[in-house]
Each structure stands twice: as C-alpha cells, then as structure tokens.
Amino acid sequence: MNGYSEECLRTFLKEQGKLFDEPVAENLEEAEAFLEDCMAVVVDSLEEVREYFEEEGVDVDGMAPEDLEEVSEVFPLPDGKYLIVEG
C-alpha cells in the first residue's frame, strides 16, 4: 500500500455502501486498486472538498460544510481528512 493510508482504505471498505449498491472491494488490496483506478483523492479540509467539486464543475454554491461532508462521494477519515471518490 503506497498511495493511500491503511486508515483511508479501511474507511472506504467500511463505508463503500454509501456510494455503491454492491461492494467494489473486499480487502485492503482491492480497495487500493479501486481507488487508484478511479483516481480518488484525499484532501485536508472541507474547504478543499469544496474546491475539488468546483474544479470538477459541480455546483456547490450555498452548500454548508456539513452538507459537503454528507455528499455520497465524500468519506470523512478518522484523521480529519476527506477521501473523495467519483462513483
């Protein structure tokens, strides 16, 4: 595992059901491969989550930080960072 922390991979494995109807990964290696394939990113703050979506052309004007955290593509990590996975 080199691109994503173990904590990040474990969070994705546990929470992947909020974005996908069926599991896309069964273990840490599959989770890492999936996240690399879809070019998932880890950002440091909700402000960076907002910037990411704005750069992708998603209208997030007027969304409160709490609302951004609830978007299905956003996975809050235990260390305070955020994983963003395009579904």
A tleap script that builds the chain and sets N, CA, C and O, in Angstrom:
source leaprc.protein.ff14SB
mol = sequence {
  NMET ASN GLY TYR SER GLU GLU CYS LEU ARG
  THR PHE LEU LYS GLU GLN GLY LYS LEU PHE
  ASP GLU PRO VAL ALA GLU ASN LEU GLU GLU
  ALA GLU ALA PHE LEU GLU ASP CYS MET ALA
  VAL VAL VAL ASP SER LEU GLU GLU VAL ARG
  GLU TYR PHE GLU GLU GLU GLY VAL ASP VAL
  ASP GLY MET ALA PRO GLU ASP LEU GLU GLU
  VAL SER GLU VAL PHE PRO LEU PRO ASP GLY
  LYS TYR LEU ILE VAL GLU CGLY
}
set mol.1.N position { 0.846 -1.189 0.000 }
set mol.1.CA position { 0.000 0.000 0.000 }
set mol.1.C position { 0.885 1.243 0.000 }
set mol.1.O position { 1.626 1.487 0.953 }
set mol.2.N position { 0.805 2.013 -1.055 }
set mol.2.CA position { 1.656 3.189 -1.098 }
set mol.2.C position { 0.895 4.486 -1.306 }
set mol.2.O position { 1.325 5.517 -0.789 }
set mol.3.N position { -0.205 4.489 -2.031 }
set mol.3.CA position { -0.882 5.729 -2.335 }
set mol.3.C position { -1.854 6.209 -1.282 }
set mol.3.O position { -2.043 7.415 -1.123 }
set mol.4.N position { -2.472 5.299 -0.562 }
set mol.4.CA position { -3.497 5.644 0.419 }
set mol.4.C position { -3.124 5.014 1.760 }
set mol.4.O position { -2.589 3.907 1.800 }
set mol.5.N position { -3.404 5.713 2.845 }
set mol.5.CA position { -3.098 5.176 4.168 }
set mol.5.C position { -3.999 3.974 4.457 }
set mol.5.O position { -5.071 3.830 3.869 }
set mol.6.N position { -3.556 3.134 5.351 }
set mol.6.CA position { -4.371 1.982 5.746 }
set mol.6.C position { -5.695 2.459 6.340 }
set mol.6.O position { -6.743 1.859 6.097 }
set mol.7.N position { -5.642 3.531 7.112 }
set mol.7.CA position { -6.844 4.113 7.702 }
set mol.7.C position { -7.837 4.539 6.614 }
set mol.7.O position { -9.043 4.341 6.756 }
set mol.8.N position { -7.331 5.113 5.550 }
set mol.8.CA position { -8.156 5.541 4.424 }
set mol.8.C position { -8.809 4.331 3.758 }
set mol.8.O position { -10.008 4.341 3.481 }
set mol.9.N position { -8.022 3.298 3.504 }
set mol.9.CA position { -8.535 2.103 2.851 }
set mol.9.C position { -9.584 1.412 3.717 }
set mol.9.O position { -10.614 0.969 3.211 }
set mol.10.N position { -9.327 1.320 5.007 }
set mol.10.CA position { -10.290 0.682 5.917 }
set mol.10.C position { -11.607 1.474 5.964 }
set mol.10.O position { -12.688 0.884 5.995 }
set mol.11.N position { -11.512 2.791 5.969 }
set mol.11.CA position { -12.713 3.631 5.966 }
set mol.11.C position { -13.509 3.394 4.694 }
set mol.11.O position { -14.730 3.245 4.744 }
set mol.12.N position { -12.827 3.359 3.552 }
set mol.12.CA position { -13.518 3.123 2.291 }
set mol.12.C position { -14.194 1.752 2.288 }
set mol.12.O position { -15.352 1.634 1.889 }
set mol.13.N position { -13.485 0.727 2.726 }
set mol.13.CA position { -14.071 -0.619 2.768 }
set mol.13.C position { -15.342 -0.637 3.618 }
set mol.13.O position { -16.348 -1.232 3.231 }
set mol.14.N position { -15.287 0.010 4.762 }
set mol.14.CA position { -16.410 0.015 5.689 }
set mol.14.C position { -17.594 0.819 5.155 }
set mol.14.O position { -18.748 0.439 5.352 }
set mol.15.N position { -17.301 1.934 4.478 }
set mol.15.CA position { -18.351 2.883 4.091 }
set mol.15.C position { -18.723 2.850 2.604 }
set mol.15.O position { -19.551 3.652 2.173 }
set mol.16.N position { -18.141 1.953 1.813 }
set mol.16.CA position { -18.373 1.977 0.367 }
set mol.16.C position { -19.847 1.845 -0.020 }
set mol.16.O position { -20.239 2.258 -1.111 }
set mol.17.N position { -20.654 1.281 0.853 }
set mol.17.CA position { -22.080 1.124 0.577 }
set mol.17.C position { -22.843 2.431 0.447 }
set mol.17.O position { -23.940 2.447 -0.111 }
set mol.18.N position { -22.287 3.532 0.951 }
set mol.18.CA position { -22.990 4.811 0.810 }
set mol.18.C position { -22.887 5.347 -0.617 }
set mol.18.O position { -23.651 6.231 -1.005 }
set mol.19.N position { -21.947 4.817 -1.397 }
set mol.19.CA position { -21.769 5.277 -2.773 }
set mol.19.C position { -22.142 4.207 -3.793 }
set mol.19.O position { -22.612 4.524 -4.885 }
set mol.20.N position { -21.932 2.943 -3.439 }
set mol.20.CA position { -22.158 1.850 -4.388 }
set mol.20.C position { -23.195 0.868 -3.844 }
set mol.20.O position { -23.232 0.589 -2.646 }
set mol.21.N position { -24.040 0.345 -4.745 }
set mol.21.CA position { -25.069 -0.611 -4.346 }
set mol.21.C position { -24.468 -1.950 -3.927 }
set mol.21.O position { -24.985 -2.622 -3.034 }
set mol.22.N position { -23.374 -2.328 -4.579 }
set mol.22.CA position { -22.698 -3.579 -4.261 }
set mol.22.C position { -21.243 -3.267 -3.931 }
set mol.22.O position { -20.692 -2.294 -4.445 }
set mol.23.N position { -20.612 -4.076 -3.084 }
set mol.23.CA position { -19.198 -3.830 -2.757 }
set mol.23.C position { -18.309 -3.848 -4.001 }
set mol.23.O position { -18.458 -4.697 -4.879 }
set mol.24.N position { -17.390 -2.900 -4.051 }
set mol.24.CA position { -16.433 -2.855 -5.159 }
set mol.24.C position { -15.071 -3.388 -4.721 }
set mol.24.O position { -14.178 -3.588 -5.545 }
set mol.25.N position { -14.923 -3.616 -3.411 }
set mol.25.CA position { -13.667 -4.139 -2.870 }
set mol.25.C position { -13.978 -4.979 -1.635 }
set mol.25.O position { -14.871 -4.660 -0.850 }
set mol.26.N position { -13.218 -6.059 -1.489 }
set mol.26.CA position { -13.417 -6.964 -0.355 }
set mol.26.C position { -12.286 -6.901 0.664 }
set mol.26.O position { -12.448 -7.343 1.801 }
set mol.27.N position { -11.130 -6.347 0.258 }
set mol.27.CA position { -9.980 -6.288 1.167 }
set mol.27.C position { -9.165 -5.035 0.865 }
set mol.27.O position { -9.482 -4.285 -0.058 }
set mol.28.N position { -8.116 -4.818 1.648 }
set mol.28.CA position { -7.324 -3.586 1.501 }
set mol.28.C position { -6.690 -3.462 0.119 }
set mol.28.O position { -6.658 -2.374 -0.455 }
set mol.29.N position { -6.188 -4.569 -0.413 }
set mol.29.CA position { -5.535 -4.526 -1.729 }
set mol.29.C position { -6.529 -4.149 -2.823 }
set mol.29.O position { -6.223 -3.335 -3.695 }
set mol.30.N position { -7.722 -4.745 -2.773 }
set mol.30.CA position { -8.751 -4.410 -3.766 }
set mol.30.C position { -9.211 -2.962 -3.606 }
set mol.30.O position { -9.468 -2.275 -4.595 }
set mol.31.N position { -9.311 -2.506 -2.372 }
set mol.31.CA position { -9.714 -1.118 -2.130 }
set mol.31.C position { -8.694 -0.158 -2.720 }
set mol.31.O position { -9.054 0.825 -3.368 }
set mol.32.N position { -7.418 -0.450 -2.489 }
set mol.32.CA position { -6.377 0.423 -3.025 }
set mol.32.C position { -6.397 0.429 -4.549 }
set mol.32.O position { -6.295 1.488 -5.168 }
set mol.33.N position { -6.527 -0.744 -5.154 }
set mol.33.CA position { -6.570 -0.829 -6.620 }
set mol.33.C position { -7.763 -0.051 -7.165 }
set mol.33.O position { -7.635 0.663 -8.159 }
set mol.34.N position { -8.916 -0.184 -6.526 }
set mol.34.CA position { -10.100 0.528 -6.984 }
set mol.34.C position { -9.908 2.034 -6.876 }
set mol.34.O position { -10.197 2.771 -7.819 }
set mol.35.N position { -9.418 2.491 -5.724 }
set mol.35.CA position { -9.230 3.934 -5.528 }
set mol.35.C position { -8.212 4.493 -6.514 }
set mol.35.O position { -8.381 5.605 -7.015 }
set mol.36.N position { -7.165 3.739 -6.794 }
set mol.36.CA position { -6.182 4.188 -7.786 }
set mol.36.C position { -6.810 4.256 -9.170 }
set mol.36.O position { -6.580 5.216 -9.905 }
set mol.37.N position { -7.606 3.244 -9.537 }
set mol.37.CA position { -8.242 3.205 -10.857 }
set mol.37.C position { -9.178 4.387 -11.076 }
set mol.37.O position { -9.238 4.943 -12.173 }
set mol.38.N position { -9.905 4.769 -10.035 }
set mol.38.CA position { -10.847 5.884 -10.211 }
set mol.38.C position { -10.239 7.222 -9.794 }
set mol.38.O position { -10.935 8.235 -9.719 }
set mol.39.N position { -8.932 7.215 -9.523 }
set mol.39.CA position { -8.190 8.423 -9.182 }
set mol.39.C position { -8.817 9.189 -8.017 }
set mol.39.O position { -8.970 10.409 -8.070 }
set mol.40.N position { -9.173 8.457 -6.976 }
set mol.40.CA position { -9.709 9.078 -5.770 }
set mol.40.C position { -8.637 9.968 -5.147 }
set mol.40.O position { -7.442 9.702 -5.271 }
set mol.41.N position { -9.079 11.014 -4.485 }
set mol.41.CA position { -8.138 11.949 -3.877 }
set mol.41.C position { -8.426 12.102 -2.387 }
set mol.41.O position { -9.558 11.933 -1.932 }
set mol.42.N position { -7.382 12.424 -1.648 }
set mol.42.CA position { -7.510 12.735 -0.226 }
set mol.42.C position { -7.168 14.212 -0.072 }
set mol.42.O position { -6.129 14.678 -0.540 }
set mol.43.N position { -8.068 14.942 0.597 }
set mol.43.CA position { -7.840 16.368 0.835 }
set mol.43.C position { -7.861 16.624 2.335 }
set mol.43.O position { -8.345 15.802 3.113 }
set mol.44.N position { -7.329 17.773 2.729 }
set mol.44.CA position { -7.120 18.072 4.142 }
set mol.44.C position { -8.303 18.714 4.856 }
set mol.44.O position { -8.361 18.692 6.086 }
set mol.45.N position { -9.251 19.286 4.110 }
set mol.45.CA position { -10.319 20.034 4.775 }
set mol.45.C position { -11.579 20.065 3.914 }
set mol.45.O position { -11.555 19.719 2.732 }
set mol.46.N position { -12.674 20.487 4.532 }
set mol.46.CA position { -13.918 20.632 3.770 }
set mol.46.C position { -13.801 21.756 2.744 }
set mol.46.O position { -14.463 21.719 1.707 }
set mol.47.N position { -12.965 22.752 3.025 }
set mol.47.CA position { -12.732 23.812 2.035 }
set mol.47.C position { -12.087 23.216 0.779 }
set mol.47.O position { -12.419 23.611 -0.338 }
set mol.48.N position { -11.176 22.276 0.966 }
set mol.48.CA position { -10.557 21.613 -0.185 }
set mol.48.C position { -11.543 20.691 -0.892 }
set mol.48.O position { -11.450 20.503 -2.105 }
set mol.49.N position { -12.487 20.114 -0.150 }
set mol.49.CA position { -13.560 19.331 -0.779 }
set mol.49.C position { -14.356 20.257 -1.690 }
set mol.49.O position { -14.645 19.906 -2.834 }
set mol.50.N position { -14.717 21.451 -1.183 }
set mol.50.CA position { -15.463 22.433 -1.976 }
set mol.50.C position { -14.675 22.815 -3.238 }
set mol.50.O position { -15.233 22.846 -4.335 }
set mol.51.N position { -13.381 23.103 -3.076 }
set mol.51.CA position { -12.541 23.481 -4.218 }
set mol.51.C position { -12.488 22.356 -5.249 }
set mol.51.O position { -12.549 22.612 -6.452 }
set mol.52.N position { -12.374 21.118 -4.787 }
set mol.52.CA position { -12.334 19.972 -5.700 }
set mol.52.C position { -13.609 19.918 -6.537 }
set mol.52.O position { -13.541 19.799 -7.760 }
set mol.53.N position { -14.765 20.005 -5.893 }
set mol.53.CA position { -16.023 19.930 -6.626 }
set mol.53.C position { -16.188 21.111 -7.570 }
set mol.53.O position { -16.693 20.943 -8.680 }
set mol.54.N position { -15.772 22.307 -7.152 }
set mol.54.CA position { -15.853 23.470 -8.040 }
set mol.54.C position { -14.993 23.267 -9.275 }
set mol.54.O position { -15.412 23.600 -10.383 }
set mol.55.N position { -13.775 22.716 -9.095 }
set mol.55.CA position { -12.894 22.445 -10.232 }
set mol.55.C position { -13.491 21.409 -11.179 }
set mol.55.O position { -13.235 21.438 -12.383 }
set mol.56.N position { -14.293 20.487 -10.625 }
set mol.56.CA position { -14.939 19.452 -11.428 }
set mol.56.C position { -16.240 19.937 -12.061 }
set mol.56.O position { -16.889 19.191 -12.794 }
set mol.57.N position { -16.622 21.177 -11.785 }
set mol.57.CA position { -17.827 21.744 -12.374 }
set mol.57.C position { -19.108 21.431 -11.626 }
set mol.57.O position { -20.199 21.610 -12.167 }
set mol.58.N position { -18.995 20.967 -10.392 }
set mol.58.CA position { -20.171 20.670 -9.576 }
set mol.58.C position { -20.600 21.944 -8.851 }
set mol.58.O position { -19.771 22.636 -8.260 }
set mol.59.N position { -21.886 22.248 -8.898 }
set mol.59.CA position { -22.403 23.444 -8.238 }
set mol.59.C position { -22.539 23.174 -6.739 }
set mol.59.O position { -23.432 22.445 -6.308 }
set mol.60.N position { -21.654 23.765 -5.964 }
set mol.60.CA position { -21.699 23.607 -4.508 }
set mol.60.C position { -21.964 24.942 -3.818 }
set mol.60.O position { -21.857 25.045 -2.596 }
set mol.61.N position { -22.312 25.969 -4.606 }
set mol.61.CA position { -22.641 27.275 -4.019 }
set mol.61.C position { -23.798 27.120 -3.049 }
set mol.61.O position { -24.796 26.467 -3.354 }
set mol.62.N position { -23.658 27.712 -1.903 }
set mol.62.CA position { -24.718 27.673 -0.913 }
set mol.62.C position { -24.734 26.425 -0.052 }
set mol.62.O position { -25.530 26.336 0.882 }
set mol.63.N position { -23.880 25.466 -0.343 }
set mol.63.CA position { -23.840 24.255 0.486 }
set mol.63.C position { -23.031 24.529 1.744 }
set mol.63.O position { -21.910 25.033 1.677 }
set mol.64.N position { -23.605 24.194 2.880 }
set mol.64.CA position { -22.904 24.330 4.151 }
set mol.64.C position { -21.826 23.252 4.251 }
set mol.64.O position { -21.949 22.202 3.621 }
set mol.65.N position { -20.780 23.495 5.028 }
set mol.65.CA position { -19.740 22.474 5.195 }
set mol.65.C position { -20.308 21.117 5.614 }
set mol.65.O position { -19.838 20.081 5.146 }
set mol.66.N position { -21.309 21.116 6.485 }
set mol.66.CA position { -21.914 19.858 6.933 }
set mol.66.C position { -22.564 19.122 5.758 }
set mol.66.O position { -22.551 17.892 5.702 }
set mol.67.N position { -23.136 19.892 4.818 }
set mol.67.CA position { -23.765 19.285 3.644 }
set mol.67.C position { -22.710 18.653 2.740 }
set mol.67.O position { -22.928 17.574 2.191 }
set mol.68.N position { -21.570 19.321 2.586 }
set mol.68.CA position { -20.483 18.758 1.774 }
set mol.68.C position { -20.012 17.429 2.341 }
set mol.68.O position { -19.706 16.495 1.601 }
set mol.69.N position { -19.960 17.360 3.657 }
set mol.69.CA position { -19.495 16.140 4.314 }
set mol.69.C position { -20.456 14.974 4.084 }
set mol.69.O position { -20.056 13.813 4.167 }
set mol.70.N position { -21.713 15.280 3.796 }
set mol.70.CA position { -22.729 14.244 3.596 }
set mol.70.C position { -22.849 13.778 2.147 }
set mol.70.O position { -23.573 12.820 1.875 }
set mol.71.N position { -22.161 14.430 1.211 }
set mol.71.CA position { -22.213 14.029 -0.190 }
set mol.71.C position { -21.697 12.597 -0.299 }
set mol.71.O position { -20.698 12.247 0.330 }
set mol.72.N position { -22.378 11.763 -1.102 }
set mol.72.CA position { -22.047 10.328 -1.143 }
set mol.72.C position { -20.615 10.056 -1.598 }
set mol.72.O position { -20.058 9.017 -1.245 }
set mol.73.N position { -20.010 10.943 -2.358 }
set mol.73.CA position { -18.633 10.742 -2.823 }
set mol.73.C position { -17.583 11.117 -1.787 }
set mol.73.O position { -16.395 10.864 -1.991 }
set mol.74.N position { -18.004 11.715 -0.686 }
set mol.74.CA position { -17.071 12.206 0.337 }
set mol.74.C position { -17.070 11.262 1.538 }
set mol.74.O position { -18.113 10.968 2.122 }
set mol.75.N position { -15.880 10.802 1.886 }
set mol.75.CA position { -15.713 9.894 3.013 }
set mol.75.C position { -14.842 10.578 4.069 }
set mol.75.O position { -13.632 10.700 3.877 }
set mol.76.N position { -15.436 11.028 5.185 }
set mol.76.CA position { -14.621 11.613 6.253 }
set mol.76.C position { -13.686 10.546 6.840 }
set mol.76.O position { -14.109 9.422 7.109 }
set mol.77.N position { -12.437 10.903 7.031 }
set mol.77.CA position { -11.441 9.980 7.575 }
set mol.77.C position { -11.198 10.293 9.047 }
set mol.77.O position { -11.373 11.433 9.476 }
set mol.78.N position { -10.797 9.290 9.822 }
set mol.78.CA position { -10.578 9.499 11.255 }
set mol.78.C position { -9.558 10.584 11.587 }
set mol.78.O position { -9.631 11.187 12.658 }
set mol.79.N position { -8.616 10.841 10.693 }
set mol.79.CA position { -7.583 11.846 10.979 }
set mol.79.C position { -8.007 13.263 10.606 }
set mol.79.O position { -7.197 14.187 10.675 }
set mol.80.N position { -9.279 13.447 10.209 }
set mol.80.CA position { -9.777 14.771 9.876 }
set mol.80.C position { -9.692 15.124 8.404 }
set mol.80.O position { -10.175 16.179 7.994 }
set mol.81.N position { -9.088 14.261 7.604 }
set mol.81.CA position { -9.022 14.482 6.161 }
set mol.81.C position { -10.258 13.881 5.508 }
set mol.81.O position { -11.107 13.298 6.183 }
set mol.82.N position { -10.351 14.027 4.189 }
set mol.82.CA position { -11.505 13.550 3.447 }
set mol.82.C position { -11.058 12.829 2.184 }
set mol.82.O position { -10.212 13.322 1.438 }
set mol.83.N position { -11.642 11.649 1.954 }
set mol.83.CA position { -11.439 10.898 0.729 }
set mol.83.C position { -12.572 11.230 -0.207 }
set mol.83.O position { -13.736 11.176 0.187 }
set mol.84.N position { -12.251 11.579 -1.454 }
set mol.84.CA position { -13.271 11.876 -2.461 }
set mol.84.C position { -13.160 10.808 -3.545 }
set mol.84.O position { -12.108 10.632 -4.160 }
set mol.85.N position { -14.276 10.095 -3.766 }
set mol.85.CA position { -14.323 9.002 -4.741 }
set mol.85.C position { -15.400 9.315 -5.751 }
set mol.85.O position { -16.569 9.461 -5.393 }
set mol.86.N position { -15.018 9.421 -7.022 }
set mol.86.CA position { -16.011 9.627 -8.078 }
set mol.86.C position { -16.653 8.282 -8.392 }
set mol.86.O position { -15.964 7.335 -8.770 }
set mol.87.N position { -17.968 8.199 -8.236 }
set mol.87.CA position { -18.670 6.934 -8.382 }
set mol.87.C position { -18.962 6.508 -9.770 }
set mol.87.O position { -19.553 5.449 -9.979 }
savepdb mol mol.pdb
quit
